[in-house]
């Protein structure tokens, strides 16, 4: 092995033992015999033994006739062919899990229905089952507001190169349950990867906005016909007095309009269960700021209502 590393000869014939972290930068070709008999993780590790420098690398997989292969072996080889680009290890691991099955958590069996539902849904179903057994409320009872705004909100590969790390960050953002958690996650990303670009900042703001929506009774935020539409649940509908307050804040009266006053929000309209404003020609900063301001006012309104109910309950005389 040392002689091959020192380039004393050009061909090394060996077993799969070389999959264990061997690093030979000058090796650029590997030929794997009986590839259909090896596991997907083994094949991935073996393929990774070449191409560890700036040289073009080649990996040749030899296998039996297709009619002699098992269905799982064929799936493994197809997966290896499909995920050949740099950084595809995480997706390959997911495919391996789908091929073999998730297995029995407390046993040795490698079977299951993971391939039928997908890994993410399987994990959610598993978490819900655990909550049910513990007597807690499963997540499918939780109304999670959906937000679809015309802003660029993502974690670019130029900021976090490793795909598995980007997926982990997306999951962490989806699971934040407080404003403080989102700020901590933002600080962690800044510490690990440097100052975040605008799309990442937008993504964190949307995560914070989702928390506000859940608190304010907003069911979803979408874009329709060049307008941002904020929809409220039936229990959070606005009465006429509250609608009048919103109109006075963002829309000028006729008399004010004659004097040249303009609406603070373009094409703004307010209904008992819907708040809208136009976003055409506006940048992401304006769209996010306007949306957060409207939802923030809805949160303040709900907090005021809760405070009034609490005061009213405190004034009720206690009968003996």
Phi and psi in degrees as GROMACS dihedral restraints (atoms count N, CA, C in turn):
[ dihedral_restraints ]
;  ai    aj    ak    al  type     phi  dphi    fc
    3     4     5     6     1   -65.2    20    10
    4     5     6     7     1   -36.5    20    10
    6     7     8     9     1   -65.7    20    10
    7     8     9    10     1   -39.1    20    10
    9    10    11    12     1   -66.4    20    10
   10    11    12    13     1   -41.1    20    10
   12    13    14    15     1   -61.8    20    10
   13    14    15    16     1   -35.0    20    10
   15    16    17    18     1   -83.9    20    10
   16    17    18    19     1     4.8    20    10
   18    19    20    21     1    64.1    20    10
   19    20    21    22     1    31.9    20    10
   21    22    23    24     1   -76.8    20    10
   22    23    24    25     1   -23.4    20    10
   24    25    26    27     1  -145.2    20    10
   25    26    27    28     1   164.1    20    10
   27    28    29    30     1  -100.8    20    10
   28    29    30    31     1   -13.8    20    10
   30    31    32    33     1  -126.6    20    10
   31    32    33    34     1   132.9    20    10
   33    34    35    36     1  -121.3    20    10
   34    35    36    37     1   120.3    20    10
   36    37    38    39     1  -102.0    20    10
   37    38    39    40     1   123.2    20    10
   39    40    41    42     1  -153.7    20    10
   40    41    42    43     1   176.9    20    10
   42    43    44    45     1   -90.6    20    10
   43    44    45    46     1  -173.0    20    10
   45    46    47    48     1   -72.8    20    10
   46    47    48    49     1     4.9    20    10
   48    49    50    51     1   -60.7    20    10
   49    50    51    52     1   -23.5    20    10
   51    52    53    54     1   -70.6    20    10
   52    53    54    55     1    -8.1    20    10
   54    55    56    57     1   -68.8    20    10
   55    56    57    58     1   -17.7    20    10
   57    58    59    60     1   -84.1    20    10
   58    59    60    61     1    71.0    20    10
   60    61    62    63     1    70.9    20    10
   61    62    63    64     1    21.2    20    10
   63    64    65    66     1   -72.9    20    10
   64    65    66    67     1   134.0    20    10
   66    67    68    69     1  -126.0    20    10
   67    68    69    70     1   103.8    20    10
   69    70    71    72     1  -122.5    20    10
   70    71    72    73     1    93.7    20    10
   72    73    74    75     1   -58.6    20    10
   73    74    75    76     1   -27.7    20    10
   75    76    77    78     1   -82.0    20    10
   76    77    78    79     1   -12.7    20    10
   78    79    80    81     1   -76.2    20    10
   79    80    81    82     1   126.9    20    10
   81    82    83    84     1  -125.5    20    10
   82    83    84    85     1     0.7    20    10
   84    85    86    87     1  -143.5    20    10
   85    86    87    88     1   135.5    20    10
   87    88    89    90     1  -133.6    20    10
   88    89    90    91     1   136.2    20    10
   90    91    92    93     1  -116.9    20    10
   91    92    93    94     1   118.1    20    10
   93    94    95    96     1  -108.7    20    10
   94    95    96    97     1   116.9    20    10
   96    97    98    99     1   -88.5    20    10
   97    98    99   100     1   147.8    20    10
   99   100   101   102     1    53.3    20    10
  100   101   102   103     1    47.0    20    10
  102   103   104   105     1   -63.5    20    10
  103   104   105   106     1   -25.5    20    10
  105   106   107   108     1   -70.6    20    10
  106   107   108   109     1   -13.0    20    10
  108   109   110   111     1   -94.5    20    10
  109   110   111   112     1    -3.7    20    10
  111   112   113   114     1   -99.8    20    10
  112   113   114   115     1   154.8    20    10
  114   115   116   117     1   -75.6    20    10
  115   116   117   118     1   162.9    20    10
  117   118   119   120     1   -65.5    20    10
  118   119   120   121     1   -39.3    20    10
  120   121   122   123     1   -63.9    20    10
  121   122   123   124     1   -40.0    20    10
  123   124   125   126     1   -62.4    20    10
  124   125   126   127     1   -47.2    20    10
  126   127   128   129     1   -62.0    20    10
  127   128   129   130     1   -39.8    20    10
  129   130   131   132     1   -64.1    20    10
  130   131   132   133     1   -42.7    20    10
  132   133   134   135     1   -67.1    20    10
  133   134   135   136     1   -40.8    20    10
  135   136   137   138     1   -65.1    20    10
  136   137   138   139     1   -43.0    20    10
  138   139   140   141     1   -61.0    20    10
  139   140   141   142     1   -31.7    20    10
  141   142   143   144     1   -75.4    20    10
  142   143   144   145     1    -2.9    20    10
  144   145   146   147     1   -76.0    20    10
  145   146   147   148     1   -14.6    20    10
  147   148   149   150     1  -116.2    20    10
  148   149   150   151     1   161.6    20    10
  150   151   152   153     1    78.0    20    10
  151   152   153   154     1    29.2    20    10
  153   154   155   156     1   -97.0    20    10
  154   155   156   157     1    21.7    20    10
  156   157   158   159     1  -146.5    20    10
  157   158   159   160     1  -157.0    20    10
  159   160   161   162     1   -87.5    20    10
  160   161   162   163     1    11.0    20    10
  162   163   164   165     1   -89.9    20    10
  163   164   165   166     1   142.8    20    10
  165   166   167   168     1   -64.4    20    10
  166   167   168   169     1   130.9    20    10
  168   169   170   171     1  -115.1    20    10
  169   170   171   172     1   156.0    20    10
  171   172   173   174     1  -135.8    20    10
  172   173   174   175     1   140.3    20    10
  174   175   176   177     1  -129.0    20    10
  175   176   177   178     1   120.7    20    10
  177   178   179   180     1  -109.9    20    10
  178   179   180   181     1   124.6    20    10
  180   181   182   183     1  -109.3    20    10
  181   182   183   184     1   116.6    20    10
  183   184   185   186     1   -98.8    20    10
  184   185   186   187     1   136.4    20    10
  186   187   188   189     1  -148.2    20    10
  187   188   189   190     1   170.5    20    10
  189   190   191   192     1   -71.5    20    10
  190   191   192   193     1   174.6    20    10
  192   193   194   195     1   -58.7    20    10
  193   194   195   196     1   143.3    20    10
  195   196   197   198     1   -53.3    20    10
  196   197   198   199     1   -34.9    20    10
  198   199   200   201     1   -73.2    20    10
  199   200   201   202     1    -9.2    20    10
  201   202   203   204     1  -101.1    20    10
  202   203   204   205     1    -4.6    20    10
  204   205   206   207     1   -87.6    20    10
  205   206   207   208     1   150.9    20    10
  207   208   209   210     1   -77.9    20    10
  208   209   210   211     1   162.4    20    10
  210   211   212   213     1   -62.9    20    10
  211   212   213   214     1   -39.1    20    10
  213   214   215   216     1   -66.6    20    10
  214   215   216   217     1   -38.6    20    10
  216   217   218   219     1   -62.6    20    10
  217   218   219   220     1   -41.5    20    10
  219   220   221   222     1   -64.9    20    10
  220   221   222   223     1   -38.9    20    10
  222   223   224   225     1   -64.4    20    10
  223   224   225   226     1   -38.3    20    10
  225   226   227   228     1   -64.0    20    10
  226   227   228   229     1   -45.1    20    10
  228   229   230   231     1   -66.7    20    10
  229   230   231   232     1   -38.9    20    10
  231   232   233   234     1   -65.0    20    10
  232   233   234   235     1   -38.8    20    10
  234   235   236   237     1   -64.2    20    10
  235   236   237   238     1   -41.3    20    10
  237   238   239   240     1   -65.0    20    10
  238   239   240   241     1   -36.0    20    10
  240   241   242   243     1   -70.5    20    10
  241   242   243   244     1   -37.3    20    10
  243   244   245   246     1   -70.9    20    10
  244   245   246   247     1   -44.3    20    10
  246   247   248   249     1  -100.0    20    10
  247   248   249   250     1    78.4    20    10
  249   250   251   252     1  -110.6    20    10
  250   251   252   253     1    -8.5    20    10
  252   253   254   255     1   -80.3    20    10
  253   254   255   256     1   166.8    20    10
  255   256   257   258     1   -64.6    20    10
  256   257   258   259     1   135.9    20    10
  258   259   260   261     1    81.8    20    10
  259   260   261   262     1    19.4    20    10
  261   262   263   264     1   -94.7    20    10
  262   263   264   265     1     9.9    20    10
  264   265   266   267     1   -60.4    20    10
  265   266   267   268     1   -38.6    20    10
  267   268   269   270     1   -66.9    20    10
  268   269   270   271     1   -45.2    20    10
  270   271   272   273     1   -65.4    20    10
  271   272   273   274     1   -34.0    20    10
  273   274   275   276     1   -67.1    20    10
  274   275   276   277     1   -36.8    20    10
  276   277   278   279     1   -65.7    20    10
  277   278   279   280     1   -39.3    20    10
  279   280   281   282     1   -63.2    20    10
  280   281   282   283     1   -41.9    20    10
  282   283   284   285     1   -64.9    20    10
  283   284   285   286     1   -38.9    20    10
  285   286   287   288     1   -61.6    20    10
  286   287   288   289     1   -41.0    20    10
  288   289   290   291     1   -65.3    20    10
  289   290   291   292     1   -37.3    20    10
  291   292   293   294     1   -70.0    20    10
  292   293   294   295     1   -36.3    20    10
  294   295   296   297     1   -69.1    20    10
  295   296   297   298     1   -45.7    20    10
  297   298   299   300     1   -83.0    20    10
  298   299   300   301     1   -25.1    20    10
  300   301   302   303     1    94.2    20    10
  301   302   303   304     1   154.2    20    10
  303   304   305   306     1   -74.2    20    10
  304   305   306   307     1   -24.7    20    10
  306   307   308   309     1    85.9    20    10
  307   308   309   310     1   179.8    20    10
  309   310   311   312     1   -93.5    20    10
  310   311   312   313     1   122.0    20    10
  312   313   314   315     1   -56.7    20    10
  313   314   315   316     1   -41.7    20    10
  315   316   317   318     1  -102.6    20    10
  316   317   318   319     1    12.7    20    10
  318   319   320   321     1  -139.0    20    10
  319   320   321   322     1  -165.5    20    10
  321   322   323   324     1  -101.0    20    10
  322   323   324   325     1    -9.9    20    10
  324   325   326   327     1   -65.7    20    10
  325   326   327   328     1   136.2    20    10
  327   328   329   330     1  -111.4    20    10
  328   329   330   331     1    74.7    20    10
  330   331   332   333     1  -146.0    20    10
  331   332   333   334     1   179.4    20    10
  333   334   335   336     1   143.9    20    10
  334   335   336   337     1  -175.3    20    10
  336   337   338   339     1  -114.0    20    10
  337   338   339   340     1    26.8    20    10
  339   340   341   342     1   -60.3    20    10
  340   341   342   343     1   -39.9    20    10
  342   343   344   345     1   -65.9    20    10
  343   344   345   346     1   -21.9    20    10
  345   346   347   348     1   -78.7    20    10
  346   347   348   349     1   -28.0    20    10
  348   349   350   351     1  -116.1    20    10
  349   350   351   352     1   -16.3    20    10
  351   352   353   354     1    91.1    20    10
  352   353   354   355     1   154.7    20    10
  354   355   356   357     1   -64.9    20    10
  355   356   357   358     1   -47.0    20    10
  357   358   359   360     1   -62.7    20    10
  358   359   360   361     1   -47.4    20    10
  360   361   362   363     1   -65.0    20    10
  361   362   363   364     1   -37.4    20    10
  363   364   365   366     1   -60.6    20    10
  364   365   366   367     1   -43.9    20    10
  366   367   368   369     1   -63.6    20    10
  367   368   369   370     1   -40.2    20    10
  369   370   371   372     1   -65.5    20    10
  370   371   372   373     1   -42.5    20    10
  372   373   374   375     1   -63.7    20    10
  373   374   375   376     1   -39.4    20    10
  375   376   377   378     1   -64.0    20    10
  376   377   378   379     1   -44.5    20    10
  378   379   380   381     1   -63.3    20    10
  379   380   381   382     1   -39.5    20    10
  381   382   383   384     1   -65.2    20    10
  382   383   384   385     1   -38.9    20    10
  384   385   386   387     1   -64.7    20    10
  385   386   387   388     1   -40.6    20    10
  387   388   389   390     1   -63.2    20    10
  388   389   390   391     1   -42.8    20    10
  390   391   392   393     1   -62.0    20    10
  391   392   393   394     1   -41.2    20    10
  393   394   395   396     1   -62.5    20    10
  394   395   396   397     1   -43.5    20    10
  396   397   398   399     1   -64.2    20    10
  397   398   399   400     1   -30.3    20    10
  399   400   401   402     1   -85.9    20    10
  400   401   402   403     1    -1.1    20    10
  402   403   404   405     1    81.6    20    10
  403   404   405   406     1    15.7    20    10
  405   406   407   408     1   -97.2    20    10
  406   407   408   409     1   169.0    20    10
  408   409   410   411     1   -85.2    20    10
  409   410   411   412     1   122.9    20    10
  411   412   413   414     1   -63.4    20    10
  412   413   414   415     1   158.0    20    10
  414   415   416   417     1   -67.9    20    10
  415   416   417   418     1   -21.4    20    10
  417   418   419   420     1   -71.7    20    10
  418   419   420   421     1    -7.5    20    10
  420   421   422   423     1   -88.2    20    10
  421   422   423   424     1   -11.3    20    10
  423   424   425   426     1   -85.8    20    10
  424   425   426   427     1   127.1    20    10
  426   427   428   429     1   -85.6    20    10
  427   428   429   430     1   104.2    20    10
  429   430   431   432     1   -95.5    20    10
  430   431   432   433     1   117.9    20    10
  432   433   434   435     1   -62.7    20    10
  433   434   435   436     1   139.7    20    10
  435   436   437   438     1   -99.2    20    10
  436   437   438   439     1   139.4    20    10
  438   439   440   441     1  -128.2    20    10
  439   440   441   442     1   124.1    20    10
  441   442   443   444     1  -133.5    20    10
  442   443   444   445     1    93.1    20    10
  444   445   446   447     1  -111.4    20    10
  445   446   447   448     1   150.0    20    10
  447   448   449   450     1   -78.0    20    10
  448   449   450   451     1    58.4    20    10
  450   451   452   453     1  -130.2    20    10
  451   452   453   454     1   152.3    20    10
  453   454   455   456     1   -81.6    20    10
  454   455   456   457     1   110.7    20    10
  456   457   458   459     1  -132.7    20    10
  457   458   459   460     1   102.0    20    10
  459   460   461   462     1  -164.0    20    10
  460   461   462   463     1   172.3    20    10
  462   463   464   465     1  -108.6    20    10
  463   464   465   466     1   100.9    20    10
  465   466   467   468     1   -69.5    20    10
  466   467   468   469     1   152.4    20    10
  468   469   470   471     1   -64.2    20    10
  469   470   471   472     1   -25.3    20    10
  471   472   473   474     1   -68.9    20    10
  472   473   474   475     1   -20.9    20    10
  474   475   476   477     1   -93.9    20    10
  475   476   477   478     1   -46.9    20    10
  477   478   479   480     1  -122.9    20    10
  478   479   480   481     1    96.0    20    10
  480   481   482   483     1   -63.8    20    10
  481   482   483   484     1   -38.7    20    10
  483   484   485   486     1   -75.0    20    10
  484   485   486   487     1   123.8    20    10
  486   487   488   489     1   -64.5    20    10
  487   488   489   490     1   -40.5    20    10
  489   490   491   492     1   -64.3    20    10
  490   491   492   493     1   -31.9    20    10
  492   493   494   495     1   -71.3    20    10
  493   494   495   496     1   -36.9    20    10
  495   496   497   498     1   -64.3    20    10
  496   497   498   499     1   -42.8    20    10
  498   499   500   501     1   -62.8    20    10
  499   500   501   502     1   -41.2    20    10
  501   502   503   504     1   -63.3    20    10
  502   503   504   505     1   -39.1    20    10
  504   505   506   507     1   -67.7    20    10
  505   506   507   508     1   -40.2    20    10
  507   508   509   510     1   -58.6    20    10
  508   509   510   511     1   -43.4    20    10
  510   511   512   513     1   -66.1    20    10
  511   512   513   514     1   -41.0    20    10
  513   514   515   516     1   -62.6    20    10
  514   515   516   517     1   -40.5    20    10
  516   517   518   519     1   -65.3    20    10
  517   518   519   520     1   -37.5    20    10
  519   520   521   522     1   -69.1    20    10
  520   521   522   523     1   -22.3    20    10
  522   523   524   525     1  -103.2    20    10
  523   524   525   526     1     0.8    20    10
  525   526   527   528     1   -62.3    20    10
  526   527   528   529     1   139.1    20    10
  528   529   530   531     1  -118.4    20    10
  529   530   531   532     1     3.4    20    10
  531   532   533   534     1  -154.1    20    10
  532   533   534   535     1   160.5    20    10
  534   535   536   537     1   -61.9    20    10
  535   536   537   538     1   -37.5    20    10
  537   538   539   540     1   -63.9    20    10
  538   539   540   541     1   -39.1    20    10
  540   541   542   543     1   -63.6    20    10
  541   542   543   544     1   -40.0    20    10
  543   544   545   546     1   -66.6    20    10
  544   545   546   547     1   -37.1    20    10
  546   547   548   549     1   -67.6    20    10
  547   548   549   550     1   -39.4    20    10
  549   550   551   552     1   -64.4    20    10
  550   551   552   553     1   -39.9    20    10
  552   553   554   555     1   -66.1    20    10
  553   554   555   556     1   -39.2    20    10
  555   556   557   558     1   -62.8    20    10
  556   557   558   559     1   -42.5    20    10
  558   559   560   561     1   -64.8    20    10
  559   560   561   562     1   -37.4    20    10
  561   562   563   564     1   -65.7    20    10
  562   563   564   565     1   -43.2    20    10
  564   565   566   567     1   -63.3    20    10
  565   566   567   568     1   -41.2    20    10
  567   568   569   570     1   -62.6    20    10
  568   569   570   571     1   -39.4    20    10
  570   571   572   573     1   -69.2    20    10
  571   572   573   574     1   -36.8    20    10
  573   574   575   576     1   -85.6    20    10
  574   575   576   577     1   -38.4    20    10
  576   577   578   579     1  -119.6    20    10
  577   578   579   580     1    -2.9    20    10
  579   580   581   582     1    97.8    20    10
  580   581   582   583     1  -179.9    20    10
  582   583   584   585     1   -55.8    20    10
  583   584   585   586     1   129.3    20    10
  585   586   587   588     1   -73.2    20    10
  586   587   588   589     1   142.5    20    10
  588   589   590   591     1   -71.8    20    10
  589   590   591   592     1   171.2    20    10
  591   592   593   594     1   -56.5    20    10
  592   593   594   595     1   -44.4    20    10
  594   595   596   597     1   -58.4    20    10
  595   596   597   598     1   -35.1    20    10
  597   598   599   600     1   -70.8    20    10
  598   599   600   601     1   -42.6    20    10
  600   601   602   603     1   -60.4    20    10
  601   602   603   604     1   -40.7    20    10
  603   604   605   606     1   -62.7    20    10
  604   605   606   607     1   -39.4    20    10
  606   607   608   609     1   -63.3    20    10
  607   608   609   610     1   -42.4    20    10
  609   610   611   612     1   -67.0    20    10
  610   611   612   613     1   -40.2    20    10
  612   613   614   615     1   -62.6    20    10
  613   614   615   616     1   -37.2    20    10
  615   616   617   618     1   -68.2    20    10
  616   617   618   619     1   -36.1    20    10
  618   619   620   621     1   -63.1    20    10
  619   620   621   622     1   -40.4    20    10
  621   622   623   624     1   -67.1    20    10
  622   623   624   625     1   -39.4    20    10
  624   625   626   627     1   -63.4    20    10
  625   626   627   628     1   -37.1    20    10
  627   628   629   630     1   -62.5    20    10
  628   629   630   631     1   -37.5    20    10
  630   631   632   633     1   -64.7    20    10
  631   632   633   634     1   -42.0    20    10
  633   634   635   636     1   -63.0    20    10
  634   635   636   637     1   -40.8    20    10
  636   637   638   639     1   -60.5    20    10
  637   638   639   640     1   -44.0    20    10
  639   640   641   642     1   -62.4    20    10
  640   641   642   643     1   -36.2    20    10
  642   643   644   645     1   -73.4    20    10
  643   644   645   646     1   -33.6    20    10
  645   646   647   648     1   -88.8    20    10
  646   647   648   649     1    -8.6    20    10
  648   649   650   651     1    86.7    20    10
  649   650   651   652     1    21.5    20    10
  651   652   653   654     1   -84.4    20    10
  652   653   654   655     1   128.0    20    10
  654   655   656   657     1   -86.1    20    10
  655   656   657   658     1   -37.8    20    10
  657   658   659   660     1  -164.3    20    10
  658   659   660   661     1   157.9    20    10
  660   661   662   663     1  -127.0    20    10
  661   662   663   664     1   124.6    20    10
  663   664   665   666     1  -138.6    20    10
  664   665   666   667     1   174.8    20    10
  666   667   668   669     1  -118.2    20    10
  667   668   669   670     1   130.0    20    10
  669   670   671   672     1  -141.1    20    10
  670   671   672   673     1   124.3    20    10
  672   673   674   675     1    52.7    20    10
  673   674   675   676     1    45.5    20    10
  675   676   677   678     1    74.4    20    10
  676   677   678   679     1    17.8    20    10
  678   679   680   681     1  -129.9    20    10
  679   680   681   682     1   148.4    20    10
  681   682   683   684     1   -88.9    20    10
  682   683   684   685     1   126.7    20    10
  684   685   686   687     1  -116.5    20    10
  685   686   687   688     1   121.5    20    10
  687   688   689   690     1  -106.8    20    10
  688   689   690   691     1   116.3    20    10
  690   691   692   693     1  -105.2    20    10
  691   692   693   694     1   140.3    20    10
  693   694   695   696     1  -108.3    20    10
  694   695   696   697     1   151.7    20    10
  696   697   698   699     1   -70.2    20    10
  697   698   699   700     1   159.8    20    10
  699   700   701   702     1   -59.1    20    10
  700   701   702   703     1   -36.2    20    10
  702   703   704   705     1   -71.0    20    10
  703   704   705   706     1   -15.7    20    10
  705   706   707   708     1  -108.9    20    10
  706   707   708   709     1    13.3    20    10
  708   709   710   711     1   -59.7    20    10
  709   710   711   712     1   149.4    20    10
  711   712   713   714     1   -89.7    20    10
  712   713   714   715     1   142.0    20    10
  714   715   716   717     1   -89.4    20    10
  715   716   717   718     1   178.1    20    10
  717   718   719   720     1   -63.0    20    10
  718   719   720   721     1   -37.0    20    10
  720   721   722   723     1   -63.5    20    10
  721   722   723   724     1   -44.0    20    10
  723   724   725   726     1   -68.1    20    10
  724   725   726   727     1   -36.5    20    10
  726   727   728   729     1   -64.4    20    10
  727   728   729   730     1   -39.1    20    10
  729   730   731   732     1   -63.1    20    10
  730   731   732   733     1   -37.7    20    10
  732   733   734   735     1   -63.8    20    10
  733   734   735   736     1   -46.2    20    10
  735   736   737   738     1   -60.5    20    10
  736   737   738   739     1   -43.2    20    10
  738   739   740   741     1   -65.1    20    10
  739   740   741   742     1   -39.1    20    10
  741   742   743   744     1   -67.6    20    10
  742   743   744   745     1   -27.7    20    10
  744   745   746   747     1   -78.6    20    10
  745   746   747   748     1   -34.9    20    10
  747   748   749   750     1  -118.5    20    10
  748   749   750   751     1   -15.3    20    10
  750   751   752   753     1  -124.3    20    10
  751   752   753   754     1   129.9    20    10
  753   754   755   756     1   -72.6    20    10
  754   755   756   757     1   151.1    20    10
  756   757   758   759     1   -71.1    20    10
  757   758   759   760     1   171.8    20    10
  759   760   761   762     1   -60.8    20    10
  760   761   762   763     1   -40.2    20    10
  762   763   764   765     1   -65.8    20    10
  763   764   765   766     1   -41.9    20    10
  765   766   767   768     1   -66.0    20    10
  766   767   768   769     1   -36.4    20    10
  768   769   770   771     1   -65.5    20    10
  769   770   771   772     1   -37.5    20    10
  771   772   773   774     1   -63.7    20    10
  772   773   774   775     1   -29.3    20    10
  774   775   776   777     1   -84.0    20    10
  775   776   777   778     1     1.5    20    10
  777   778   779   780     1   100.9    20    10
  778   779   780   781     1     3.2    20    10
  780   781   782   783     1   -68.3    20    10
  781   782   783   784     1   143.3    20    10
  783   784   785   786     1  -117.1    20    10
  784   785   786   787     1   156.5    20    10
  786   787   788   789     1   -68.2    20    10
  787   788   789   790     1   138.0    20    10
  789   790   791   792     1   -68.4    20    10
  790   791   792   793     1   -28.5    20    10
  792   793   794   795     1  -118.9    20    10
  793   794   795   796     1   124.3    20    10
  795   796   797   798     1   -63.5    20    10
  796   797   798   799     1   138.7    20    10
  798   799   800   801     1    51.5    20    10
  799   800   801   802     1    39.4    20    10
  801   802   803   804     1   -75.4    20    10
  802   803   804   805     1   139.0    20    10
  804   805   806   807     1  -147.8    20    10
  805   806   807   808     1   146.3    20    10
  807   808   809   810     1  -132.2    20    10
  808   809   810   811     1   130.6    20    10
  810   811   812   813     1  -130.8    20    10
  811   812   813   814     1   166.3    20    10
  813   814   815   816     1   -52.2    20    10
  814   815   816   817     1   -36.1    20    10
  816   817   818   819     1  -123.1    20    10
  817   818   819   820     1    22.4    20    10
  819   820   821   822     1  -156.8    20    10
  820   821   822   823     1   129.0    20    10
  822   823   824   825     1  -118.8    20    10
  823   824   825   826     1   133.0    20    10
  825   826   827   828     1  -134.1    20    10
  826   827   828   829     1   151.8    20    10
  828   829   830   831     1  -155.4    20    10
  829   830   831   832     1   153.4    20    10
  831   832   833   834     1   -79.7    20    10
  832   833   834   835     1   145.4    20    10
  834   835   836   837     1  -121.6    20    10
  835   836   837   838     1     4.3    20    10
  837   838   839   840     1   -62.1    20    10
  838   839   840   841     1   127.9    20    10
  840   841   842   843     1    79.6    20    10
  841   842   843   844     1     2.2    20    10
  843   844   845   846     1   -99.2    20    10
  844   845   846   847     1   147.2    20    10
  846   847   848   849     1   -85.3    20    10
  847   848   849   850     1   174.2    20    10
  849   850   851   852     1   -64.2    20    10
  850   851   852   853     1   -32.6    20    10
  852   853   854   855     1   -61.9    20    10
  853   854   855   856     1   -44.8    20    10
  855   856   857   858     1   -65.4    20    10
  856   857   858   859     1   -45.1    20    10
  858   859   860   861     1   -62.2    20    10
  859   860   861   862     1   -46.8    20    10
  861   862   863   864     1   -66.1    20    10
  862   863   864   865     1   -43.7    20    10
  864   865   866   867     1   -63.4    20    10
  865   866   867   868     1   -43.8    20    10
  867   868   869   870     1   -65.6    20    10
  868   869   870   871     1   -42.6    20    10
  870   871   872   873     1   -64.6    20    10
  871   872   873   874     1   -44.6    20    10
  873   874   875   876     1   -64.7    20    10
  874   875   876   877     1   -35.2    20    10
  876   877   878   879     1   -66.5    20    10
  877   878   879   880     1   -44.7    20    10
  879   880   881   882     1   -64.2    20    10
  880   881   882   883     1   -45.6    20    10
  882   883   884   885     1   -66.4    20    10
  883   884   885   886     1   -36.2    20    10
  885   886   887   888     1   -61.7    20    10
  886   887   888   889     1   -39.4    20    10
  888   889   890   891     1   -65.6    20    10
  889   890   891   892     1   -35.0    20    10
  891   892   893   894     1   -67.1    20    10
  892   893   894   895     1   -37.0    20    10
  894   895   896   897     1   -65.0    20    10
  895   896   897   898     1   -45.3    20    10
  897   898   899   900     1   -59.2    20    10
  898   899   900   901     1   -40.8    20    10
  900   901   902   903     1   -61.9    20    10
  901   902   903   904     1   -43.4    20    10
  903   904   905   906     1   -66.8    20    10
  904   905   906   907     1   -38.4    20    10
  906   907   908   909     1   -65.1    20    10
  907   908   909   910     1   -38.8    20    10
  909   910   911   912     1   -64.1    20    10
  910   911   912   913     1   -41.1    20    10
  912   913   914   915     1   -62.9    20    10
  913   914   915   916     1   -41.4    20    10
  915   916   917   918     1   -64.5    20    10
  916   917   918   919     1   -38.4    20    10
  918   919   920   921     1   -66.4    20    10
  919   920   921   922     1   -40.8    20    10
  921   922   923   924     1   -65.7    20    10
  922   923   924   925     1   -40.3    20    10
  924   925   926   927     1   -63.6    20    10
  925   926   927   928     1   -38.0    20    10
  927   928   929   930     1   -65.9    20    10
  928   929   930   931     1   -41.4    20    10
  930   931   932   933     1   -67.1    20    10
  931   932   933   934     1   -39.6    20    10
  933   934   935   936     1   -65.0    20    10
  934   935   936   937     1   -39.6    20    10
  936   937   938   939     1   -65.6    20    10
  937   938   939   940     1   -33.4    20    10
  939   940   941   942     1   -70.8    20    10
  940   941   942   943     1   -25.2    20    10
  942   943   944   945     1   -87.1    20    10
  943   944   945   946     1   -10.9    20    10
  945   946   947   948     1   -70.2    20    10
  946   947   948   949     1   123.6    20    10
  948   949   950   951     1   -68.1    20    10
  949   950   951   952     1   143.8    20    10
  951   952   953   954     1   -93.2    20    10
  952   953   954   955     1   120.3    20    10
  954   955   956   957     1   -88.3    20    10
  955   956   957   958     1   142.2    20    10
